[in-house]
Amino acid sequence: MQETGSGDGFVFPGEGHDEGRLADNLVHFSRVLRRAGIRTGTGASVDAIAAVKAIGIGSREEFHAALSAVFLQRREDQAVFNEAFDLFWRSRDLVGKMIALMSPKAADNREREKPRAGHSRVADALTAEKAPQTSQAAPEVEVDARLTASARELFKRMDFAQMSASELAMARREIARLVMPLDEASTRRWRPSPRPGRIDPRATMRCAMRSGGDLMLPRFRQRRHAPPPLVVLADISGSMHQYTRIFLHFLHALTEKRTRVQTFLFGTRLTNVTRQMRRRDPDEALSACSDAVADWSGGTRIGAALADFNRLWARRVLGQGAIVLLITDGLEREGVEELEKEVARLHRSCRRLIWLNPLLRFDGFEPRARGVQAMLPHVHELRPVHNLQSVADLASALNEHISSEGDPRRFLSRSSVHERSRSA
């Protein structure tokens, strides 16, 4: 931003200065908002300039309120706008920066502040126009790539735990562009059908009464189809938080395009974050989930968490052929008797129980942990959830029936062999 004066930590052009600088900054600020995902146009820039001239140069709060009233059209964009305003309209404070550079620095042992909602999106929007400058064109190199994997294919199979911050941001954008599952299941309700099939007695009698009973034509009906409820139980313990956080972006995109999606997070306790996941902005939704959960990246009690879900929530959300996605590594730290009992109860309460385990990223995975052995006999499918390819396979699998690719019985044989070797 071009600055021409300084006040109480906020910079405005004063009297006698070039007022065109403020207009240019407002136009540039509008472009930053547009790149960050907020719906603005050229008319909003003109209105913003007129609004600032109308209110005059006042305090920072008045300036924020004026621009917020002009540029914002949706309430869910408020968090992104606030972050963009703080980053764009900030004072340079050159004197303070010079003093900080000359002063000795002590080790900063303070707890790092959580990234605010929309911070990464606004930072990318501010630096979008800054292209790297090169002194000369790079030489063209011909590479024979007939027997090599493309960079996109390698990125799809890269483990989430090994991605950098920029790669994770790219992975979130790829997840947002996935084709979300829109499977439908038959319900107990009926709807009129134009094709001959099951006769609808009530509709037939109503049609006959219109003609006084002289003409009776049959009317037909068929089962109504609707997307089944989708219930997600995600482990956020220390060994799972890297995979759960990126999977929540998939759930957020799924919640926007599908009705009746219930999301629960558990570590040492169970937390319902369905309301937080319904927020439009993905960064704001994940920030709200992080604030609602008190045991993020802590311990894990899978059996106790499933017991709370079966006792408090199962009868509310597991109706009409619900599908349950259980995201955990199965590494239970307490006794597995309760875990096996609660997983079996959950298996009987839903139409389809899909276990997503990031430990399947290892080629030689064997179910040696007691928690994994207790859960395997009671799930319909066992799938990996450690890269973009596994998330895409899950999205396509939700539209299909149970396939042999996720059959857990291929691991049950290994488990029985391992148990016999241990007993011997």
Backbone hydrogen bonds, N-H to C=O, Kabsch-Sander energy under -0.5 kcal/mol:
donor,donor_aa,acceptor,acceptor_aa,energy
3,E,1,M,-0.6
7,G,10,F,-0.7
9,G,7,G,-2.0
17,H,14,G,-1.3
19,E,17,H,-0.7
21,R,18,D,-1.2
22,L,19,E,-0.5
23,A,19,E,-1.4
24,D,20,G,-2.4
25,N,21,R,-2.3
26,L,22,L,-2.3
27,V,23,A,-2.1
28,H,24,D,-2.4
29,F,25,N,-2.5
30,S,26,L,-2.0
31,R,27,V,-1.7
32,V,28,H,-2.0
33,L,29,F,-2.1
34,R,30,S,-2.0
35,R,31,R,-2.3
36,A,32,V,-1.7
37,G,34,R,-1.1
38,I,33,L,-2.5
40,T,38,I,-0.9
45,S,41,G,-1.1
46,V,42,T,-1.7
47,D,43,G,-2.3
48,A,44,A,-2.2
49,I,45,S,-2.1
50,A,46,V,-2.1
51,A,47,D,-2.4
52,V,48,A,-2.3
53,K,49,I,-2.0
54,A,50,A,-1.8
55,I,51,A,-2.2
56,G,52,V,-1.6
58,G,56,G,-1.1
63,F,59,S,-1.9
64,H,60,R,-2.5
65,A,61,E,-2.3
66,A,62,E,-2.2
67,L,63,F,-2.2
68,S,64,H,-2.4
69,A,65,A,-2.0
70,V,66,A,-1.3
71,F,67,L,-2.8
72,L,68,S,-1.6
77,D,74,R,-1.2
78,Q,75,R,-1.7
81,F,77,D,-2.2
82,N,78,Q,-2.5
83,E,79,A,-1.9
84,A,80,V,-2.4
85,F,81,F,-2.7
86,D,82,N,-2.2
87,L,83,E,-2.0
88,F,84,A,-2.5
89,W,85,F,-2.1
90,R,88,F,-1.1
91,S,9,G,-0.6
97,K,93,D,-2.0
98,M,94,L,-2.3
99,I,95,V,-2.3
100,A,96,G,-2.1
101,L,97,K,-2.0
102,M,98,M,-1.8
103,S,99,I,-1.3
109,N,107,A,-0.9
119,H,116,R,-1.9
122,V,118,G,-2.1
123,A,119,H,-2.3
124,D,120,S,-2.1
125,A,121,R,-1.8
126,L,122,V,-2.2
127,T,123,A,-1.4
128,A,125,A,-0.8
130,K,127,T,-0.6
131,A,129,E,-1.2
143,V,141,V,-0.5
145,A,143,V,-1.0
148,T,145,A,-0.8
154,L,150,S,-2.1
155,F,151,A,-2.2
156,K,152,R,-2.0
157,R,153,E,-1.0
158,M,155,F,-1.1
160,F,386,H,-2.6
162,Q,159,D,-1.3
163,M,160,F,-1.2
168,L,164,S,-2.4
169,A,165,A,-2.0
170,M,166,S,-2.0
171,A,167,E,-2.2
172,R,168,L,-2.2
173,R,169,A,-1.7
174,E,170,M,-2.1
175,I,171,A,-2.2
176,A,172,R,-1.9
177,R,173,R,-1.0
178,L,175,I,-1.4
180,M,178,L,-0.8
185,A,226,A,-2.8
187,T,224,R,-2.5
191,R,222,Q,-2.3
193,S,220,F,-2.0
198,R,221,R,-0.7
200,D,219,R,-3.6
204,T,200,D,-2.0
205,M,201,P,-2.4
206,R,202,R,-2.4
207,C,203,A,-1.9
208,A,204,T,-1.9
209,M,205,M,-2.1
210,R,206,R,-0.9
211,S,207,C,-0.6
211,S,208,A,-0.8
212,G,209,M,-0.9
213,G,208,A,-2.5
214,D,211,S,-1.1
217,L,215,L,-0.6
220,F,193,S,-0.6
221,R,198,R,-2.4
222,Q,191,R,-2.4
224,R,189,R,-2.7
226,A,185,A,-2.1
230,L,260,R,-2.4
231,V,229,P,-0.5
231,V,323,I,-3.0
232,V,262,Q,-2.9
233,L,325,L,-3.0
234,A,232,V,-0.5
234,A,264,F,-2.8
235,D,327,I,-2.7
236,I,266,F,-2.2
238,G,298,G,-2.4
240,M,237,S,-1.5
241,H,237,S,-1.5
243,Y,240,M,-0.7
244,T,240,M,-2.7
245,R,241,H,-2.0
246,I,242,Q,-0.9
247,F,243,Y,-1.9
248,L,244,T,-1.7
249,H,245,R,-0.6
249,H,246,I,-0.6
250,F,246,I,-0.9
251,L,247,F,-2.0
252,H,248,L,-2.3
253,A,249,H,-2.2
254,L,250,F,-2.1
255,T,251,L,-2.5
256,E,252,H,-1.6
257,K,253,A,-0.9
258,R,254,L,-1.0
262,Q,230,L,-2.7
262,Q,260,R,-0.5
264,F,232,V,-2.7
265,L,271,T,-2.8
266,F,234,A,-2.3
267,G,269,R,-1.5
271,T,265,L,-2.8
273,V,263,T,-1.9
273,V,271,T,-0.7
277,M,273,V,-2.0
278,R,274,T,-0.7
278,R,275,R,-0.7
279,R,276,Q,-1.2
285,A,281,D,-2.1
286,L,282,P,-2.3
287,S,283,D,-2.0
288,A,284,E,-2.2
289,C,285,A,-2.0
290,S,286,L,-2.3
291,D,287,S,-1.8
292,A,288,A,-1.7
293,V,289,C,-1.5
297,S,236,I,-2.7
298,G,295,D,-1.3
301,R,267,G,-2.9
305,A,301,R,-2.1
306,L,302,I,-2.5
307,A,303,G,-1.9
308,D,304,A,-2.1
309,F,305,A,-2.0
310,N,306,L,-2.7
311,R,307,A,-1.9
312,L,308,D,-2.6
313,W,309,F,-2.3
314,A,309,F,-1.9
316,R,313,W,-0.9
317,V,313,W,-2.0
318,L,314,A,-2.0
323,I,229,P,-2.8
324,V,352,R,-2.8
325,L,231,V,-2.9
326,L,324,V,-0.6
326,L,354,I,-2.9
327,I,233,L,-3.0
327,I,325,L,-0.6
328,T,326,L,-0.7
328,T,356,L,-1.5
332,E,330,G,-1.7
333,R,300,T,-0.5
339,L,335,G,-0.5
340,E,336,V,-2.6
341,K,337,E,-1.9
342,E,338,E,-2.5
343,V,339,L,-2.4
344,A,340,E,-1.8
345,R,341,K,-1.7
346,L,342,E,-2.4
347,H,343,V,-2.3
348,R,344,A,-1.6
349,S,345,R,-1.0
350,C,346,L,-1.0
351,R,322,A,-2.1
352,R,322,A,-1.1
354,I,324,V,-3.0
354,I,352,R,-0.6
355,W,353,L,-0.5
355,W,381,E,-2.9
356,L,326,L,-3.0
356,L,354,I,-0.6
357,N,355,W,-0.6
357,N,383,R,-2.6
360,L,357,N,-1.4
361,R,358,P,-1.6
362,F,359,L,-1.5
365,F,362,F,-1.2
368,R,366,E,-2.3
373,Q,369,A,-2.1
374,A,370,R,-1.9
375,M,371,G,-1.4
376,L,372,V,-2.0
378,H,375,M,-1.7
379,V,376,L,-1.2
380,H,353,L,-2.0
381,E,353,L,-1.6
382,L,406,G,-2.7
383,R,355,W,-2.9
389,Q,156,K,-2.4
391,V,387,N,-1.6
392,A,388,L,-2.4
393,D,389,Q,-2.3
394,L,390,S,-1.9
395,A,391,V,-2.1
396,S,392,A,-1.9
397,A,393,D,-2.1
398,L,394,L,-1.8
399,N,396,S,-0.8
400,E,397,A,-1.2
406,G,403,S,-0.7
407,D,404,S,-1.1
410,R,407,D,-1.0
411,F,408,P,-1.5
412,L,408,P,-1.0
413,S,409,R,-1.2
415,S,411,F,-2.0
416,S,412,L,-2.2
417,V,413,S,-1.9
418,H,414,R,-2.3
419,E,415,S,-2.1
420,R,416,S,-2.1
421,S,417,V,-2.0
422,R,418,H,-1.9
423,S,419,E,-2.3
424,A,420,R,-1.9
